[in-house]
Amino acid sequence: MPLPYSKQHHSKLVCYITKELMDTENPPQVLPNGYVYSTKALKEMAEKNNGKITCPRTGLVCNYSDLVKAYIS
């Protein structure tokens, strides 16, 4: 007797700052505090603030170079 197919869901990550989809064109980046935002949002923030990023949720300030690209599978 074959088993039924499971429902497959495809999650979509949306940036908290820009409200835009995070994908291969706009990949997610992880701040040192664990929060994730889009590359586009963080690059724009860094360009306006001398390479500094401020987490909108916690106020943590870090350098753009401190970010880590998130890999989603």
C-alpha atoms as an extended CHARMM CRD file, in Angstrom:
* protein
*
        73  EXT
         1         1  MET       CA              0.0000000000        0.0000000000        0.0000000000  PROA      1               0.0000000000
         2         2  PRO       CA              1.5910000000        3.3060000000       -1.0660000000  PROA      2               0.0000000000
         3         3  LEU       CA              1.9000000000        6.1040000000        1.4310000000  PROA      3               0.0000000000
         4         4  PRO       CA              0.1150000000        9.3770000000        0.6730000000  PROA      4               0.0000000000
         5         5  TYR       CA              2.1700000000       12.3010000000       -0.5600000000  PROA      5               0.0000000000
         6         6  SER       CA              2.8920000000       14.8450000000        2.0880000000  PROA      6               0.0000000000
         7         7  LYS       CA              1.8720000000       18.4290000000        1.5820000000  PROA      7               0.0000000000
         8         8  GLN       CA              4.8050000000       20.4620000000        0.4530000000  PROA      8               0.0000000000
         9         9  HSD       CA              5.0390000000       24.0680000000        1.5130000000  PROA      9               0.0000000000
        10        10  HSD       CA              7.4130000000       26.6150000000        0.1030000000  PROA      10              0.0000000000
        11        11  SER       CA              8.2680000000       29.2670000000        2.6260000000  PROA      11              0.0000000000
        12        12  LYS       CA              9.0590000000       32.7840000000        1.5240000000  PROA      12              0.0000000000
        13        13  LEU       CA             11.2980000000       35.0560000000        3.5320000000  PROA      13              0.0000000000
        14        14  VAL       CA             10.2540000000       38.6970000000        3.5960000000  PROA      14              0.0000000000
        15        15  CYS       CA             12.5620000000       41.4190000000        4.8770000000  PROA      15              0.0000000000
        16        16  TYR       CA             11.2990000000       43.1820000000        8.0090000000  PROA      16              0.0000000000
        17        17  ILE       CA             12.7520000000       46.4970000000        6.7790000000  PROA      17              0.0000000000
        18        18  THR       CA             11.8640000000       46.6100000000        3.0720000000  PROA      18              0.0000000000
        19        19  LYS       CA              8.9530000000       44.1490000000        3.0610000000  PROA      19              0.0000000000
        20        20  GLU       CA             10.5460000000       42.6490000000       -0.0600000000  PROA      20              0.0000000000
        21        21  LEU       CA             11.1990000000       38.9970000000       -0.7960000000  PROA      21              0.0000000000
        22        22  MET       CA             14.6220000000       37.6540000000        0.1300000000  PROA      22              0.0000000000
        23        23  ASP       CA             15.9290000000       35.3220000000       -2.5710000000  PROA      23              0.0000000000
        24        24  THR       CA             19.0740000000       34.6800000000       -4.6160000000  PROA      24              0.0000000000
        25        25  GLU       CA             18.9200000000       38.2280000000       -6.0080000000  PROA      25              0.0000000000
        26        26  ASN       CA             18.4470000000       39.7440000000       -2.5370000000  PROA      26              0.0000000000
        27        27  PRO       CA             19.8300000000       37.1630000000       -0.1030000000  PROA      27              0.0000000000
        28        28  PRO       CA             19.2640000000       37.1970000000        3.6520000000  PROA      28              0.0000000000
        29        29  GLN       CA             22.0770000000       38.3900000000        5.9280000000  PROA      29              0.0000000000
        30        30  VAL       CA             22.4360000000       37.5650000000        9.6170000000  PROA      30              0.0000000000
        31        31  LEU       CA             23.4540000000       40.1960000000       12.1670000000  PROA      31              0.0000000000
        32        32  PRO       CA             25.6080000000       39.2090000000       15.1840000000  PROA      32              0.0000000000
        33        33  ASN       CA             22.4310000000       39.2310000000       17.3270000000  PROA      33              0.0000000000
        34        34  GLY       CA             20.7820000000       36.6100000000       15.0860000000  PROA      34              0.0000000000
        35        35  TYR       CA             18.2280000000       38.8270000000       13.3390000000  PROA      35              0.0000000000
        36        36  VAL       CA             17.9560000000       38.4210000000        9.5730000000  PROA      36              0.0000000000
        37        37  TYR       CA             17.3520000000       41.1580000000        7.0000000000  PROA      37              0.0000000000
        38        38  SER       CA             17.8050000000       41.4850000000        3.2420000000  PROA      38              0.0000000000
        39        39  THR       CA             21.1000000000       42.4030000000        1.6500000000  PROA      39              0.0000000000
        40        40  LYS       CA             19.4090000000       45.3190000000       -0.1090000000  PROA      40              0.0000000000
        41        41  ALA       CA             18.1560000000       46.8460000000        3.1560000000  PROA      41              0.0000000000
        42        42  LEU       CA             21.4590000000       46.4010000000        4.9480000000  PROA      42              0.0000000000
        43        43  LYS       CA             23.5740000000       47.7420000000        2.0760000000  PROA      43              0.0000000000
        44        44  GLU       CA             21.4190000000       50.8620000000        1.8810000000  PROA      44              0.0000000000
        45        45  MET       CA             21.7120000000       51.3460000000        5.6440000000  PROA      45              0.0000000000
        46        46  ALA       CA             25.4960000000       50.8730000000        5.5610000000  PROA      46              0.0000000000
        47        47  GLU       CA             25.8980000000       53.3380000000        2.6890000000  PROA      47              0.0000000000
        48        48  LYS       CA             24.0140000000       56.0070000000        4.6470000000  PROA      48              0.0000000000
        49        49  ASN       CA             25.8510000000       55.3410000000        7.9360000000  PROA      49              0.0000000000
        50        50  ASN       CA             29.5530000000       54.9760000000        7.1300000000  PROA      50              0.0000000000
        51        51  GLY       CA             29.4040000000       51.1700000000        6.9350000000  PROA      51              0.0000000000
        52        52  LYS       CA             27.4130000000       50.8080000000       10.1690000000  PROA      52              0.0000000000
        53        53  ILE       CA             24.2410000000       48.7620000000       10.5540000000  PROA      53              0.0000000000
        54        54  THR       CA             21.6950000000       49.3600000000       13.3150000000  PROA      54              0.0000000000
        55        55  CYS       CA             19.2570000000       46.5360000000       14.0440000000  PROA      55              0.0000000000
        56        56  PRO       CA             15.7460000000       48.0420000000       13.9680000000  PROA      56              0.0000000000
        57        57  ARG       CA             14.5250000000       45.5600000000       16.5620000000  PROA      57              0.0000000000
        58        58  THR       CA             17.2730000000       45.7170000000       19.1950000000  PROA      58              0.0000000000
        59        59  GLY       CA             19.3480000000       48.8040000000       18.4070000000  PROA      59              0.0000000000
        60        60  LEU       CA             22.5540000000       46.7690000000       18.0890000000  PROA      60              0.0000000000
        61        61  VAL       CA             25.1450000000       48.6340000000       16.0210000000  PROA      61              0.0000000000
        62        62  CYS       CA             27.6500000000       46.6070000000       13.9820000000  PROA      62              0.0000000000
        63        63  ASN       CA             29.7960000000       46.9210000000       10.8730000000  PROA      63              0.0000000000
        64        64  TYR       CA             28.5700000000       45.7100000000        7.5040000000  PROA      64              0.0000000000
        65        65  SER       CA             31.6120000000       43.4050000000        7.4760000000  PROA      65              0.0000000000
        66        66  ASP       CA             30.2260000000       41.6320000000       10.5930000000  PROA      66              0.0000000000
        67        67  LEU       CA             27.2400000000       40.2560000000        8.6540000000  PROA      67              0.0000000000
        68        68  VAL       CA             27.0190000000       36.6330000000        7.5730000000  PROA      68              0.0000000000
        69        69  LYS       CA             25.1320000000       35.4320000000        4.5100000000  PROA      69              0.0000000000
        70        70  ALA       CA             22.3240000000       33.0270000000        5.4140000000  PROA      70              0.0000000000
        71        71  TYR       CA             21.8860000000       29.8710000000        3.3460000000  PROA      71              0.0000000000
        72        72  ILE       CA             18.3620000000       28.5110000000        3.2090000000  PROA      72              0.0000000000
        73        73  SER       CA             17.6070000000       25.0510000000        1.9000000000  PROA      73              0.0000000000
